[in-house]
Amino acid sequence: MEIPRHWRLKQQRYGLVGEVCPHCQVKVFPPRDVCPNCGGEARTPYTFSGRGEVYSYTTIYEAPAGFEDKAPYTVALVKLEEGPLVTAQLTDLGDKPVEIGMPVEMVTRRLRQDGDDRSILIYGYKFRPVMN
């Protein structure tokens, strides 16, 4: 992915910014031009709380190219408090077993590095168990 696109997605990736439809009040993530609920324009920015729960999950043992050194890792569908489902990697699990309904919170983490040691580092959102 080219550098300008990383900059355009920065707010979405670092702050979990989506949109709210001004017509039906549905919260939308990722942002899109049309509300999936009513079909109206959904261009009003909305910052999600970053809190939710594990809706479903799987563990990846055979990672795709470029992520082999990360396997095994767990990816989950997270149902945000505001409603949308977000696909994200779970992190900071330690020995804690993943369970459906487990409360989680968004954290910003390194996703990958594009190119060699002098190239751009790509950060984005992941989710971890809620810290008590």
DSSP file (Angstrom, degrees, kcal/mol; ACC not computed):
  #  RESIDUE AA STRUCTURE BP1 BP2  ACC     N-H-->O    O-->H-N    N-H-->O    O-->H-N    TCO  KAPPA ALPHA  PHI   PSI    X-CA   Y-CA   Z-CA
    1    1 A M              0   0    0      0, 0.0     2,-0.1     0, 0.0   113,-0.0   0.000 360.0 360.0 360.0 139.8    0.0    0.0    0.0
    2    2 A E    >>  -     0   0    0      1,-0.1     4,-1.4     4,-0.0     3,-0.6  -0.363 360.0-113.9 -76.0 154.4    1.3    3.5   -0.9
    3    3 A I  H 3> S+     0   0    0      1,-0.2     4,-1.9     2,-0.2     3,-0.3   0.878 111.8  57.9 -58.3 -45.1    2.3    6.0    1.8
    4    4 A P  H 3> S+     0   0    0      0, 0.0     4,-2.0     0, 0.0    -1,-0.2   0.873 104.7  52.7 -56.7 -35.3   -0.5    8.5    1.0
    5    5 A R  H <> S+     0   0    0     -3,-0.6     4,-1.9     2,-0.2    -2,-0.2   0.894 105.1  54.7 -67.3 -37.9   -3.2    5.9    1.6
    6    6 A H  H  < S+     0   0    0     -4,-1.4     4,-0.5    -3,-0.3    -1,-0.2   0.913 109.0  48.9 -58.7 -42.1   -1.7    5.1    5.0
    7    7 A W  H >< S+     0   0    0     -4,-1.9     3,-0.8     1,-0.2     4,-0.4   0.887 109.0  52.1 -65.8 -39.3   -2.0    8.8    5.9
    8    8 A R  H 3< S+     0   0    0     -4,-2.0     3,-0.3     1,-0.2     4,-0.3   0.844 113.8  43.9 -65.4 -32.5   -5.6    8.9    4.7
    9    9 A L  T 3X S+     0   0    0     -4,-1.9     4,-2.7     1,-0.2     5,-0.3   0.444  86.1  99.4 -90.5  -1.2   -6.5    5.9    6.9
   10   10 A K  H <> S+     0   0    0     -3,-0.8     4,-2.9    -4,-0.5     5,-0.4   0.900  81.8  47.3 -56.0 -48.0   -4.6    7.1    9.9
   11   11 A Q  H  > S+     0   0    0     -4,-0.4     4,-2.0    -3,-0.3     6,-0.6   0.907 114.8  47.0 -62.8 -42.1   -7.6    8.5   11.8
   12   12 A Q  H  > S+     0   0    0     -4,-0.3     4,-1.0     4,-0.2    -1,-0.2   0.914 118.1  41.5 -64.1 -44.5   -9.7    5.3   11.2
   13   13 A R  H  < S+     0   0    0     -4,-2.7    -2,-0.2     2,-0.2    -1,-0.2   0.856 124.2  33.8 -74.8 -37.2   -6.8    3.0   12.2
   14   14 A Y  H  < S+     0   0    0     -4,-2.9    -3,-0.2    -5,-0.3    -2,-0.2   0.799 131.6  26.7 -91.5 -30.1   -5.5    5.0   15.3
   15   15 A G  H  < S-     0   0    0     -4,-2.0    33,-0.2    -5,-0.4    -3,-0.2   0.392  95.4-122.1-116.7   2.6   -8.8    6.4   16.6
   16   16 A L     <  +     0   0    0     -4,-1.0    32,-2.4    -5,-0.2     2,-0.6   0.950  47.8 175.0  51.9  54.6  -11.4    4.0   15.5
   17   17 A V  E     +A   47   0A   0     -6,-0.6    30,-0.2    30,-0.2    -1,-0.2  -0.823   9.2 147.4 -96.9 124.1  -13.3    6.8   13.6
   18   18 A G  E     -A   46   0A   0     28,-3.4    28,-1.8    -2,-0.6     2,-0.3  -0.139  41.4 -89.5-122.7-139.2  -16.3    5.8   11.6
   19   19 A E  E     -AB  45  28A   0      9,-2.4     9,-3.8    26,-0.3     2,-0.4  -0.959  15.8-142.9-142.1 158.8  -19.5    7.6   10.8
   20   20 A V  E     -AB  44  27A   0     24,-2.5    24,-0.8    -2,-0.3     7,-0.2  -0.989  27.3-122.4-121.5 135.6  -23.0    8.0   12.1
   21   21 A C     >  -     0   0    0      5,-2.5     4,-1.9    -2,-0.4    21,-0.2  -0.641  12.5-153.5 -76.8 123.9  -26.0    8.2    9.8
   22   22 A P  T  4 S+     0   0    0      0, 0.0    -1,-0.1     0, 0.0    20,-0.1   0.648  92.1  52.7 -71.9 -12.4  -27.8   11.5   10.4
   23   23 A H  T  4 S+     0   0    0     18,-0.3    19,-0.1     3,-0.1    -2,-0.0   0.889 129.9   8.1 -89.1 -44.5  -31.0    9.9    9.1
   24   24 A C  T  4 S-     0   0    0      2,-0.1    -1,-0.0    16,-0.0    -3,-0.0   0.413  91.4-124.4-121.1  -1.3  -31.3    6.7   11.2
   25   25 A Q     <  +     0   0    0     -4,-1.9     2,-0.2     1,-0.2     0, 0.0   0.591  54.2 154.5  68.2  13.6  -28.5    7.2   13.8
   26   26 A V        -     0   0    0     -6,-0.1    -5,-2.5    -5,-0.1     2,-0.4  -0.543  43.3-128.8 -71.2 135.7  -26.8    3.9   12.9
   27   27 A K  E     -B   20   0A   0     55,-0.4     2,-0.4    -2,-0.2    -7,-0.2  -0.740  26.0-157.6 -87.2 134.1  -23.1    3.9   13.7
   28   28 A V  E     -B   19   0A   0     -9,-3.8    -9,-2.4    -2,-0.4    18,-0.1  -0.946   2.0-151.5-121.7 129.5  -21.0    2.7   10.7
   29   29 A F  S    S+     0   0    0     -2,-0.4    56,-0.2   -11,-0.2   -11,-0.1  -0.959  79.1  28.8-148.2 133.3  -17.5    1.3   10.6
   30   30 A P  S    S-     0   0    0      0, 0.0    -1,-0.2     0, 0.0   -12,-0.1   0.635 106.5-104.6 -70.9 165.6  -15.4    1.4    8.5
   31   31 A P        +     0   0    0      0, 0.0     2,-0.3     0, 0.0    -2,-0.1  -0.253  48.3 169.6 -59.6 143.7  -16.6    4.7    7.1
   32   32 A R        -     0   0    0     10,-0.4    10,-0.2    -4,-0.1    -4,-0.1  -0.967  43.1-115.7-149.6 163.2  -18.5    4.6    3.8
   33   33 A D  S    S+     0   0    0     -2,-0.3     9,-1.5     8,-0.1     2,-0.4   0.783  97.2  49.9 -73.3 -28.0  -20.5    7.0    1.7
   34   34 A V  B    S-C   41   0B   0      7,-0.2     7,-0.2     8,-0.1     6,-0.1  -0.938  85.5-118.3-121.1 134.5  -23.9    5.2    2.1
   35   35 A C     >  -     0   0    0      5,-3.3     4,-1.5    -2,-0.4    -2,-0.0  -0.511  15.8-147.5 -66.7 127.5  -25.6    4.0    5.3
   36   36 A P  T  4 S+     0   0    0      0, 0.0    -1,-0.2     0, 0.0    -8,-0.0   0.652  94.8  51.0 -71.7 -12.6  -26.0    0.2    5.1
   37   37 A N  T  4 S+     0   0    0      3,-0.1    -2,-0.0   -11,-0.1    -3,-0.0   0.915 130.4   5.2 -89.5 -50.2  -29.2    0.5    7.1
   38   38 A C  T  4 S-     0   0    0      2,-0.1     3,-0.1   -12,-0.1    -1,-0.0   0.562  89.5-120.2-116.0 -11.7  -31.3    3.2    5.4
   39   39 A G     <  +     0   0    0     -4,-1.5     3,-0.1     1,-0.3     2,-0.1   0.460  69.6 128.3  85.5   0.0  -29.3    4.0    2.2
   40   40 A G  S    S-     0   0    0      1,-0.1    -5,-3.3    -6,-0.1    -1,-0.3  -0.279  72.8 -76.1 -81.0 172.6  -28.9    7.7    3.1
   41   41 A E  B     -C   34   0B   0     -7,-0.2     2,-0.3    -3,-0.1   -18,-0.3  -0.513  41.1-169.1 -68.9 134.7  -25.6    9.6    3.2
   42   42 A A        +     0   0    0     -9,-1.5   -10,-0.4   -10,-0.2   -21,-0.1  -0.646  37.3 131.1-124.7  72.7  -23.6    8.7    6.3
   43   43 A R        +     0   0    0     -2,-0.3    -1,-0.1   -24,-0.1   -22,-0.1   0.316  30.7 112.3-110.4   7.7  -20.8   11.3    6.3
   44   44 A T  E    S-A   20   0A   0    -24,-0.8   -24,-2.5    -3,-0.1   -26,-0.1  -0.740  70.5-123.1 -84.6 116.5  -20.9   12.6    9.9
   45   45 A P  E     -A   19   0A   0      0, 0.0     2,-0.4     0, 0.0   -26,-0.3  -0.244  30.7-174.0 -60.5 144.6  -17.7   11.5   11.6
   46   46 A Y  E     -A   18   0A   0    -28,-1.8   -28,-3.4   -18,-0.1     2,-0.6  -0.982  16.8-146.4-143.2 127.6  -18.1    9.4   14.8
   47   47 A T  E     -A   17   0A   0     -2,-0.4   -30,-0.2   -30,-0.2   -31,-0.1  -0.857  21.4-140.1 -97.1 119.3  -15.4    8.2   17.2
   48   48 A F        -     0   0    0    -32,-2.4    -2,-0.0    -2,-0.6   -19,-0.0  -0.387  15.8-121.5 -76.0 155.3  -16.1    4.8   18.7
   49   49 A S        -     0   0    0      2,-0.2    -1,-0.1    -2,-0.1     3,-0.1   0.762  35.2-130.2 -67.7 -26.4  -15.4    4.1   22.4
   50   50 A G  S    S+     0   0    0      1,-0.3    56,-2.6   -34,-0.1     2,-0.4   0.531  70.4 116.0  84.8   5.8  -13.1    1.2   21.4
   51   51 A R  E     +D  105   0C   0     54,-0.2    30,-2.6    76,-0.1    -1,-0.3  -0.853  30.8 115.1-109.8 145.4  -14.8   -1.1   23.9
   52   52 A G  E     -DE 104  80C   0     52,-2.3    52,-2.5    -2,-0.4     2,-0.3  -0.893  50.7 -92.1-173.2-156.9  -16.8   -4.2   23.0
   53   53 A E  E     -DE 103  79C   0     26,-1.7    26,-2.7    -2,-0.3     2,-0.4  -0.978  39.6 -92.6-143.3 155.6  -16.9   -7.9   23.3
   54   54 A V  E     + E   0  78C   0     48,-2.1    47,-3.3    -2,-0.3    24,-0.2  -0.553  36.7 176.9 -70.3 121.7  -15.7  -11.0   21.3
   55   55 A Y  E     -     0   0C   0     22,-3.3     2,-0.3     1,-0.5    23,-0.2   0.797  69.2 -19.8 -93.1 -38.3  -18.5  -12.0   19.0
   56   56 A S  E     - E   0  77C   0     21,-1.3    21,-2.7    43,-0.1    -1,-0.5  -0.956  67.5-174.2-162.3 161.7  -16.5  -14.9   17.3
   57   57 A Y  E     - E   0  76C   0     -2,-0.3     2,-0.3    19,-0.3    19,-0.2  -0.992  10.3-167.6-159.3 163.3  -12.9  -15.8   16.9
   58   58 A T  E     - E   0  75C   0     17,-2.4    17,-2.7    -2,-0.3     2,-0.5  -0.977  22.6-125.9-149.5 157.3  -10.4  -18.1   15.3
   59   59 A T  E     - E   0  74C   0     -2,-0.3     2,-0.6    15,-0.2    15,-0.3  -0.933  19.9-143.0-109.0 129.3   -6.7  -18.9   15.7
   60   60 A I  E     + E   0  73C   0     13,-3.6    13,-1.6    -2,-0.5     3,-0.2  -0.809  27.4 165.5 -93.0 120.1   -4.5  -18.7   12.7
   61   61 A Y  S    S+     0   0    0     -2,-0.6     2,-0.7     1,-0.2    -1,-0.2   0.727  73.7  47.4-103.4 -31.3   -1.8  -21.4   12.6
   62   62 A E  S    S-     0   0    0      9,-0.0    -1,-0.2    10,-0.0     6,-0.1  -0.846  85.3-158.4-113.2  92.9   -0.7  -21.1    9.0
   63   63 A A        -     0   0    0     -2,-0.7     5,-0.1     5,-0.2     3,-0.1  -0.288  19.0-104.7 -73.3 152.8   -0.3  -17.3    8.4
   64   64 A P    >   -     0   0    0      0, 0.0     3,-2.3     0, 0.0     4,-0.2  -0.236  59.4 -62.3 -69.4 166.4   -0.4  -15.7    5.0
   65   65 A A  T 3  S+     0   0    0      1,-0.3     0, 0.0     2,-0.2     0, 0.0  -0.201 126.3  23.8 -52.2 133.2    2.8  -14.5    3.3
   66   66 A G  T 3  S+     0   0    0     -3,-0.1    -1,-0.3    46,-0.0     3,-0.1   0.230 115.7  66.1  94.3 -12.8    4.5  -11.8    5.2
   67   67 A F    X>  +     0   0    0     -3,-2.3     3,-1.9     1,-0.1     4,-0.7   0.205  59.7 113.1-122.7  13.0    3.0  -12.8    8.6
   68   68 A E  G >4 S+     0   0    0      1,-0.3     3,-0.8    -4,-0.2    -5,-0.2   0.848  75.7  56.0 -56.8 -36.8    4.6  -16.2    9.0
   69   69 A D  G 34 S+     0   0    0      1,-0.2    -1,-0.3    -3,-0.1    -2,-0.1   0.585 102.2  58.6 -74.3  -8.2    6.6  -15.1   12.1
   70   70 A K  G <4 S+     0   0    0     -3,-1.9    -1,-0.2     3,-0.0    -2,-0.2   0.671  85.1 145.6 -91.9 -19.7    3.4  -13.9   13.8
   71   71 A A    <<  +     0   0    0     -3,-0.8   -10,-0.2    -4,-0.7     2,-0.1  -0.364  46.2  44.4 -72.2 147.2    1.7  -17.3   13.8
   72   72 A P  S    S+     0   0    0      0, 0.0     2,-0.3     0, 0.0   -11,-0.2   0.591  80.7 145.4 -79.4 149.1   -0.1  -18.6   15.8
   73   73 A Y  E     -E   60   0C   0    -13,-1.6   -13,-3.6    -2,-0.1     2,-0.5  -0.974  42.4-120.7-144.3 158.6   -2.3  -15.5   16.4
   74   74 A T  E     -E   59   0C   0     16,-0.5    16,-3.0    -2,-0.3     2,-0.4  -0.860  19.6-168.1-108.0 132.3   -6.0  -15.0   17.2
   75   75 A V  E     -EF  58  89C   0    -17,-2.7   -17,-2.4    -2,-0.5     2,-0.3  -0.942  13.5-172.0-116.1 138.5   -8.4  -12.9   15.1
   76   76 A A  E     -EF  57  88C   0     12,-3.3    12,-2.4    -2,-0.4     2,-0.7  -0.920  31.4-128.0-131.2 154.4  -11.8  -12.0   16.3
   77   77 A L  E     -EF  56  87C   0    -21,-2.7   -22,-3.3    -2,-0.3   -21,-1.3  -0.928  36.6-160.0 -90.7 118.8  -15.0  -10.4   15.3
   78   78 A V  E     -EF  54  86C   0      8,-3.4     8,-2.6    -2,-0.7     2,-0.9  -0.910  10.7-147.1-107.4 124.2  -15.5   -7.7   18.0
   79   79 A K  E     -EF  53  85C   0    -26,-2.7   -26,-1.7    -2,-0.5     6,-0.2  -0.814  23.1-140.5 -89.7 110.2  -19.0   -6.3   18.5
   80   80 A L  E >   -E   52   0C   0      4,-2.8     3,-2.1    -2,-0.9   -28,-0.3  -0.308  20.2-112.5 -68.1 153.3  -18.4   -2.7   19.5
   81   81 A E  T 3  S+     0   0    0    -30,-2.6    -1,-0.1     1,-0.3   -29,-0.1   0.821 119.5  55.4 -53.2 -32.4  -20.6   -1.2   22.3
   82   82 A E  T 3  S-     0   0    0    -31,-0.3   -55,-0.4     2,-0.1    -1,-0.3   0.512 123.5-101.4 -83.9  -5.5  -22.1    1.1   19.6
   83   83 A G  S <  S+     0   0    0     -3,-2.1    -2,-0.1     1,-0.3   -55,-0.1  -0.197  78.1 116.4 122.9 -46.1  -23.1   -1.9   17.4
   84   84 A P        -     0   0    0      0, 0.0    -4,-2.8     0, 0.0     2,-0.5  -0.193  58.2-127.1 -64.1 152.9  -20.7   -2.5   14.4
   85   85 A L  E     -F   79   0C   0     -6,-0.2     2,-0.4   -56,-0.2    -6,-0.2  -0.857  26.2-167.4 -95.6 133.4  -18.7   -5.7   14.1
   86   86 A V  E     -F   78   0C   0     -8,-2.6    -8,-3.4    -2,-0.5     2,-0.5  -0.974  15.6-139.7-123.5 133.8  -15.0   -5.1   13.6
   87   87 A T  E     +F   77   0C   0     -2,-0.4     2,-0.3   -10,-0.2   -10,-0.2  -0.829  41.9 145.6 -91.1 128.3  -12.4   -7.8   12.5
   88   88 A A  E     -F   76   0C   0    -12,-2.4   -12,-3.3    -2,-0.5     2,-0.2  -0.993  49.7 -99.2-158.9 157.6   -9.2   -7.4   14.4
   89   89 A Q  E     -F   75   0C   0     36,-0.4    38,-2.3    -2,-0.3     2,-0.4  -0.579  35.8-130.2 -77.1 143.1   -6.3   -9.4   15.9
   90   90 A L  B     +g  127   0C   0    -16,-3.0   -16,-0.5    -2,-0.2     2,-0.3  -0.772  32.3 179.1 -92.3 142.4   -6.4  -10.0   19.7
   91   91 A T        +     0   0    0     36,-2.6   -18,-0.0    -2,-0.4    35,-0.0  -0.848  50.5  37.0-136.7 170.3   -3.3   -9.2   21.6
   92   92 A D        +     0   0    0     -2,-0.3    -1,-0.1    36,-0.1     4,-0.1   0.837  67.7 140.4  55.9  37.7   -2.0   -9.2   25.2
   93   93 A L    >   +     0   0    0      1,-0.2     3,-2.4    -3,-0.1     2,-0.1   0.816  24.5 174.2 -80.1 -31.2   -3.8  -12.5   25.9
   94   94 A G  T 3  S-     0   0    0      1,-0.3    -1,-0.2     0, 0.0    -2,-0.0  -0.405  74.9 -27.9  58.0-131.1   -1.1  -14.1   28.0
   95   95 A D  T 3  S+     0   0    0     -2,-0.1    -1,-0.3     2,-0.1    -2,-0.1   0.359 106.4 123.3 -94.3   4.0   -2.5  -17.3   29.4
   96   96 A K    <   -     0   0    0     -3,-2.4     2,-0.2    -4,-0.1     0, 0.0  -0.510  62.0-129.9 -70.6 123.7   -6.1  -16.0   29.3
   97   97 A P        -     0   0    0      0, 0.0     2,-0.3     0, 0.0    -1,-0.1  -0.499  20.9-118.0 -73.1 143.5   -8.4  -18.2   27.2
   98   98 A V        -     0   0    0     -2,-0.2     2,-0.3    -8,-0.0   -41,-0.1  -0.646  38.0-178.4 -80.1 135.4  -10.5  -16.4   24.6
   99   99 A E    >   -     0   0    0     -2,-0.3     3,-1.9   -43,-0.1   -45,-0.3  -0.980  35.3-101.0-135.2 147.7  -14.2  -16.7   25.1
  100  100 A I  T 3  S+     0   0    0     -2,-0.3   -45,-0.2     1,-0.3   -44,-0.0  -0.478 113.4  24.8 -61.2 133.0  -17.3  -15.5   23.3
  101  101 A G  T 3  S+     0   0    0    -47,-3.3    -1,-0.3     1,-0.3   -46,-0.1   0.379  84.3 150.0  89.8  -4.1  -18.6  -12.5   25.2
  102  102 A M    <   -     0   0    0     -3,-1.9   -48,-2.1   -48,-0.2    -1,-0.3  -0.445  51.2-117.7 -63.8 128.6  -15.2  -11.6   26.6
  103  103 A P  E     +D   53   0C   0      0, 0.0    27,-1.9     0, 0.0     2,-0.3  -0.497  41.4 177.4 -70.5 135.2  -14.9   -7.8   27.1
  104  104 A V  E     -DH  52 129C   0    -52,-2.5   -52,-2.3    25,-0.3     2,-0.3  -0.905  17.8-152.3-135.3 162.0  -12.2   -6.2   25.1
  105  105 A E  E     -DH  51 128C   0     23,-2.5    23,-2.4    -2,-0.3   -54,-0.2  -0.980  27.1-105.0-136.3 149.5  -10.8   -2.8   24.4
  106  106 A M  E     + H   0 127C   0    -56,-2.6     2,-0.3    -2,-0.3    21,-0.2  -0.471  36.4 178.1 -74.4 140.3   -9.0   -1.3   21.4
  107  107 A V  E     - H   0 126C   0     19,-2.8    19,-2.5    -2,-0.2     2,-0.5  -0.968  29.9-118.8-134.8 153.4   -5.2   -0.6   21.5
  108  108 A T  E     + H   0 125C   0     -2,-0.3     2,-0.3    17,-0.2    17,-0.2  -0.829  43.9 163.5 -93.6 128.3   -2.9    0.7   18.9
  109  109 A R  E     - H   0 124C   0     15,-2.8    15,-2.5    -2,-0.5     2,-0.3  -0.932  44.5 -87.8-140.3 161.3   -0.2   -1.7   17.9
  110  110 A R  E     - H   0 123C   0     -2,-0.3    13,-0.3    13,-0.2     3,-0.1  -0.550  35.6-177.9 -69.5 130.7    2.4   -2.3   15.2
  111  111 A L  E     -     0   0C   0     11,-3.5     2,-0.3     1,-0.4    12,-0.2   0.840  56.0 -44.1 -96.0 -46.3    0.9   -4.3   12.4
  112  112 A R  E     - H   0 122C   0     10,-1.6    10,-3.2     2,-0.0     2,-0.4  -0.968  46.7-108.2-169.7 177.9    3.8   -4.7   10.0
  113  113 A Q  E     - H   0 121C   0     -2,-0.3     2,-0.8     8,-0.2     8,-0.2  -0.995  25.7-140.0-126.3 124.3    6.8   -3.0    8.3
  114  114 A D        -     0   0    0      6,-2.3     6,-0.5    -2,-0.4     2,-0.2  -0.755  68.3 -22.7 -85.9 113.3    6.6   -2.3    4.6
  115  115 A G  S    S-     0   0    0     -2,-0.8    -2,-0.1     4,-0.1     4,-0.0  -0.590 104.3 -18.1  94.1-151.2   10.0   -3.0    3.1
  116  116 A D  S >  S-     0   0    0     -2,-0.2     3,-1.7     1,-0.1    -2,-0.0   0.065  85.5 -69.8 -85.1-165.7   13.5   -3.1    4.7
  117  117 A D  T 3  S+     0   0    0      1,-0.3    -1,-0.1    -4,-0.0    -2,-0.0   0.673 131.5  50.5 -62.9 -18.9   14.8   -1.7    8.0
  118  118 A R  T 3  S+     0   0    0      2,-0.0    -1,-0.3     0, 0.0     2,-0.1   0.218  93.7  99.9-104.3  14.3   14.5    1.9    6.8
  119  119 A S  S <  S-     0   0    0     -3,-1.7     2,-0.2     1,-0.1    -4,-0.1  -0.261  82.5 -66.8 -96.1-177.0   10.9    1.6    5.5
  120  120 A I        -     0   0    0     -6,-0.5    -6,-2.3    -2,-0.1     2,-0.4  -0.441  39.3-138.9 -74.7 137.8    7.6    2.7    7.0
  121  121 A L  E     - H   0 113C   0     -8,-0.2     2,-0.6    -2,-0.2    -8,-0.2  -0.833  16.7-144.7 -93.3 133.6    6.1    1.1   10.1
  122  122 A I  E     - H   0 112C   0    -10,-3.2   -11,-3.5    -2,-0.4   -10,-1.6  -0.888  18.6-175.9-105.7 121.2    2.4    0.4    9.9
  123  123 A Y  E     + H   0 110C   0     -2,-0.6     2,-0.3   -13,-0.3   -13,-0.2  -0.775  13.2 146.1-110.5 158.7    0.4    0.8   13.1
  124  124 A G  E     - H   0 109C   0    -15,-2.5   -15,-2.8    -2,-0.3     2,-0.3  -0.936  45.3 -55.7-169.0-170.2   -3.3    0.1   13.6
  125  125 A Y  E     + H   0 108C   0     -2,-0.3   -36,-0.4   -17,-0.2     2,-0.3  -0.627  43.0 164.3 -91.0 144.5   -5.9   -1.2   16.0
  126  126 A K  E     - H   0 107C   0    -19,-2.5   -19,-2.8    -2,-0.3     2,-0.4  -0.839  30.2-122.0-135.6 173.9   -6.0   -4.5   17.8
  127  127 A F  E     -gH  90 106C   0    -38,-2.3   -36,-2.6    -2,-0.3   -21,-0.2  -0.956  22.4-174.4-125.1 145.2   -8.0   -5.5   20.8
  128  128 A R  E     - H   0 105C   0    -23,-2.4   -23,-2.5    -2,-0.4   -36,-0.1  -0.890  41.0 -82.5-128.6 160.8   -7.0   -6.8   24.2
  129  129 A P  E     - H   0 104C   0      0, 0.0   -25,-0.3     0, 0.0     2,-0.1  -0.358  62.1 -91.2 -58.9 144.8   -8.9   -8.1   27.2
  130  130 A V        -     0   0    0    -27,-1.9     2,-0.5     1,-0.1   -79,-0.0  -0.386  41.0-128.5 -60.6 129.7  -10.2   -5.3   29.3
  131  131 A M              0   0    0      1,-0.1    -1,-0.1    -2,-0.1   -27,-0.0  -0.708 360.0 360.0 -83.6 124.7   -7.7   -4.4   32.0
  132  132 A N              0   0    0     -2,-0.5    -1,-0.1     0, 0.0    -2,-0.1   0.428 360.0 360.0 -93.7 360.0   -9.2   -4.4   35.5
